[in-house]
Amino acid sequence: MRRLPALLLLCLSVALVAAAPPPKVTPSPAPTPAPAASPVHLPLVIVYPFEASSDIKADVGQRAAQLFVQQMNAAGGIDTILSPPTVKRADYLTNARKLNADYYVAGYMTPLGDGVSLVEQVVSTQSGTITYGATAQIASFEDATSQAVTIHDAIEAREKSLSAAYAATQAEATSTPAPKSNQVSKSFSDIAGLFKRHGKETSAAPAGPIVKPAKGILVVHVSGHLPQNDLNKATSELFTSLNAHYNVRMSNAPGQNLSKEADGICGSDRNNTIATGTASAVSQHHGFGSRTTWTFVLDVYTCWGAKLAEHSATSGSLSSAVSDAVAAYAKASPENG
């Protein structure tokens, strides 16, 4: 007699168990129902389809954002949804707030070698400010999933930090006797007004949307005699710093001669300026170590190729040099030109 395949035997076993009469069970008193657990609030994150330069297929940004949503949800601890592509970039913050989201994720993709360069940023809907920004090189599925998890971890770490600060504030409020006067200790007053509900940062008055000038900025990749990783970092910091003051988009233009390339970069969208910069570094030996000083020169051009502004800054870190130069431009030109 031939042996039945294991799968068939398993199926037959299941069928037999299902067909057998149920055993007699002596009823026991119904257990007292446990109190329902309080629902756990998961931060809600909106991922907008990534914008892309004209030489990338139109659906790549949508598919990449969908992959990020899947991976961020798989990592757990946050609730991530994909926005439809009909929402305009200028409406990201307003739309995310309407959906009661805690954060939104946006990005811009340009070709880089065999893959793409993705400028990514996470924005808090409470304050309207960028809480995380980076430029990543993506050439494979593994690269994309890694970046999705990195963004997930950045959001989760920030939420834990806010929760810890809130818990510390509550503990101090309950353990510290009330002051005899209206004066509160500085250690408490510095953070007491930051939180109104668990895990969220608020001010005494609700934060309104940041009003940015109508004229936007097209960012061209930073150049200079530095390793590509440093130039990518400088480009990411330039994008992030400018975006705190203006409406910013990336451009994949080479940026070798903006006085000649400006017209083509702007195209028919003339209500923009173009920003790029040059990064450099000087290392000096001190004893057994060395110290590096970073310099960044910010150049801003009009769409017809005239240089609008130039600001330079030097710092002990590349990010600070870039952000300081941008701060100088924002102070001098709050309306972007």
KOLTIDO-302772 format. One line per 4 residues: number of its first residue (from 1); their letters; for each residue x, y, z of C-alpha. Coordinates in steps of 0.2 Angstrom, whole numbers. Layout:
NUM	a	X/Y/Z ~ ...
This chain:
1	mrrl	0/0/0 ~ 7/17/-5 ~ 10/30/8 ~ -1/46/7
5	pall	8/62/5 ~ 11/71/21 ~ 0/86/16 ~ -14/75/12
9	llcl	-13/66/29 ~ -13/83/37 ~ -28/88/28 ~ -37/72/33
13	sval	-32/74/51 ~ -40/91/51 ~ -55/85/43 ~ -57/71/56
17	vaaa	-54/82/70 ~ -68/94/63 ~ -80/79/61 ~ -78/72/78
21	pppk	-91/76/91 ~ -86/90/103 ~ -81/83/121 ~ -93/87/135
25	vtps	-86/101/145 ~ -92/106/163 ~ -97/124/163 ~ -87/135/174
29	papt	-91/152/181 ~ -88/166/168 ~ -72/175/172 ~ -73/193/177
33	papa	-69/204/161 ~ -53/213/162 ~ -54/232/160 ~ -51/237/142
37	aspv	-33/243/139 ~ -31/261/135 ~ -28/263/116 ~ -10/267/112
41	hlpl	-7/283/102 ~ 4/279/87 ~ 11/294/78 ~ 3/297/61
45	vivy	14/300/47 ~ 10/306/29 ~ 22/301/15 ~ 19/312/0
49	pfea	25/305/-17 ~ 43/310/-20 ~ 45/323/-33 ~ 57/319/-47
53	ssdi	67/328/-61 ~ 60/327/-78 ~ 73/313/-83 ~ 65/301/-71
57	kadv	50/291/-75 ~ 34/299/-68 ~ 28/285/-57 ~ 45/282/-49
61	gqra	42/294/-35 ~ 25/287/-31 ~ 31/269/-31 ~ 46/274/-20
65	aqlf	35/283/-7 ~ 24/268/-7 ~ 39/257/-3 ~ 43/269/11
69	vqqm	26/267/19 ~ 26/248/18 ~ 43/247/27 ~ 40/261/40
73	naag	24/252/45 ~ 33/235/45 ~ 45/242/57 ~ 31/246/70
77	gidt	28/260/82 ~ 21/272/70 ~ 6/273/58 ~ 11/278/40
81	ilsp	-1/282/26 ~ 3/287/8 ~ -5/303/1 ~ -13/304/-16
85	ptvk	-2/313/-29 ~ -15/326/-31 ~ -9/336/-16 ~ 2/351/-21
89	rady	19/353/-12 ~ 13/370/-6 ~ -1/362/3 ~ 8/348/12
93	ltna	8/355/29 ~ -11/361/28 ~ -16/344/21 ~ -6/334/35
97	rkln	-14/345/48 ~ -32/342/41 ~ -28/323/43 ~ -22/325/61
101	adyy	-5/319/56 ~ 10/321/68 ~ 23/322/54 ~ 24/322/35
105	vagy	38/315/24 ~ 43/323/7 ~ 57/320/-5 ~ 65/325/-21
109	mtpl	74/313/-33 ~ 88/316/-46 ~ 98/304/-56 ~ 115/299/-49
113	gdgv	126/286/-57 ~ 116/270/-58 ~ 103/275/-45 ~ 96/291/-38
117	slve	100/304/-26 ~ 85/307/-14 ~ 84/323/-3 ~ 72/318/11
121	qvvs	64/328/25 ~ 53/325/40 ~ 42/339/45 ~ 33/341/62
125	tqsg	15/347/59 ~ 14/355/76 ~ 28/367/73 ~ 29/366/54
129	tity	48/364/55 ~ 60/351/48 ~ 65/338/62 ~ 75/327/51
133	gata	84/329/34 ~ 96/320/24 ~ 102/316/6 ~ 103/298/2
137	qias	110/288/-13 ~ 98/274/-18 ~ 104/261/-31 ~ 95/246/-24
141	feda	79/239/-15 ~ 90/237/0 ~ 96/255/0 ~ 78/261/-1
145	tsqa	72/250/13 ~ 87/256/24 ~ 82/274/21 ~ 64/270/26
149	vtih	69/262/42 ~ 81/277/45 ~ 67/289/44 ~ 56/278/55
153	daie	69/277/68 ~ 71/296/68 ~ 53/299/71 ~ 52/286/84
157	arek	67/293/93 ~ 60/310/93 ~ 43/304/100 ~ 52/295/114
161	slsa	62/310/118 ~ 46/321/119 ~ 37/308/129 ~ 52/307/141
165	ayaa	53/326/143 ~ 34/326/146 ~ 35/313/159 ~ 49/322/168
169	tqae	39/338/168 ~ 24/329/175 ~ 35/321/189 ~ 43/338/193
173	atst	26/346/194 ~ 19/333/206 ~ 34/332/217 ~ 39/350/218
177	papk	29/361/231 ~ 20/376/223 ~ 30/392/224 ~ 25/405/236
181	snqv	25/418/223 ~ 22/419/204 ~ 40/416/200 ~ 44/398/194
185	sksf	61/390/195 ~ 70/392/178 ~ 73/373/176 ~ 54/371/176
189	sdia	48/386/167 ~ 59/383/152 ~ 50/367/147 ~ 33/368/157
193	glfk	24/377/143 ~ 30/365/129 ~ 18/351/131 ~ -1/351/132
197	rhgk	-4/333/129 ~ 7/317/129 ~ 21/317/117 ~ 17/333/108
201	etsa	26/349/107 ~ 16/365/108 ~ 18/383/113 ~ 7/394/124
205	apag	-3/398/108 ~ -6/386/93 ~ 8/387/81 ~ 2/394/64
209	pivk	9/389/47 ~ 25/397/42 ~ 22/410/30 ~ 35/409/16
213	pakg	37/421/1 ~ 28/417/-15 ~ 45/417/-24 ~ 53/400/-22
217	ilvv	71/393/-23 ~ 78/380/-35 ~ 93/371/-27 ~ 107/365/-37
221	hvsg	120/353/-30 ~ 134/360/-21 ~ 151/359/-29 ~ 169/360/-22
225	hlpq	185/349/-20 ~ 178/338/-7 ~ 173/320/-6 ~ 156/316/-14
229	ndln	148/312/3 ~ 153/329/10 ~ 146/337/-5 ~ 129/327/-4
233	kats	129/332/15 ~ 131/350/10 ~ 117/349/-3 ~ 106/341/10
237	elft	109/355/23 ~ 107/369/10 ~ 90/361/5 ~ 85/359/23
241	slna	91/376/29 ~ 83/386/14 ~ 67/376/16 ~ 64/383/34
245	hynv	62/401/26 ~ 57/398/8 ~ 48/386/-4 ~ 62/375/-10
249	rmsn	64/362/-24 ~ 79/352/-31 ~ 86/354/-48 ~ 97/341/-57
253	apgq	107/355/-66 ~ 126/353/-67 ~ 128/370/-60 ~ 144/373/-68
257	nlsk	140/391/-74 ~ 123/397/-67 ~ 124/413/-76 ~ 122/404/-92
261	eadg	111/389/-86 ~ 99/399/-75 ~ 86/402/-89 ~ 85/384/-93
265	icgs	84/379/-75 ~ 69/390/-72 ~ 61/386/-88 ~ 43/394/-89
269	drnn	42/395/-70 ~ 50/412/-68 ~ 45/416/-50 ~ 60/408/-43
273	tiat	78/411/-38 ~ 92/398/-40 ~ 104/393/-25 ~ 120/383/-25
277	gtas	136/385/-16 ~ 154/380/-15 ~ 161/370/0 ~ 179/369/5
281	avsq	189/363/20 ~ 206/366/28 ~ 214/355/41 ~ 227/360/53
285	hhgf	238/349/64 ~ 237/352/83 ~ 249/340/93 ~ 244/322/89
289	gsrt	227/327/81 ~ 220/339/68 ~ 206/352/67 ~ 196/355/51
293	twtf	188/371/47 ~ 174/371/34 ~ 169/386/23 ~ 153/387/13
297	vldv	150/401/0 ~ 131/403/-5 ~ 127/410/-22 ~ 110/415/-27
301	ytcw	105/419/-45 ~ 90/426/-54 ~ 82/416/-67 ~ 90/427/-80
305	gakl	107/423/-74 ~ 112/438/-63 ~ 120/435/-47 ~ 108/441/-33
309	aehs	118/438/-17 ~ 133/429/-10 ~ 136/425/8 ~ 150/415/16
313	atsg	152/407/33 ~ 166/397/41 ~ 163/385/55 ~ 170/369/64
317	slss	157/359/55 ~ 151/358/37 ~ 132/359/42 ~ 135/374/53
321	avsd	144/383/39 ~ 130/380/27 ~ 116/384/39 ~ 125/400/44
325	avaa	127/406/26 ~ 109/403/23 ~ 104/412/39 ~ 113/427/33
329	yaka	104/427/16 ~ 87/424/25 ~ 91/439/36 ~ 96/450/21
333	spen	83/444/9 ~ 67/438/19 ~ 57/440/3 ~ 70/430/-8
337	g	76/444/-18
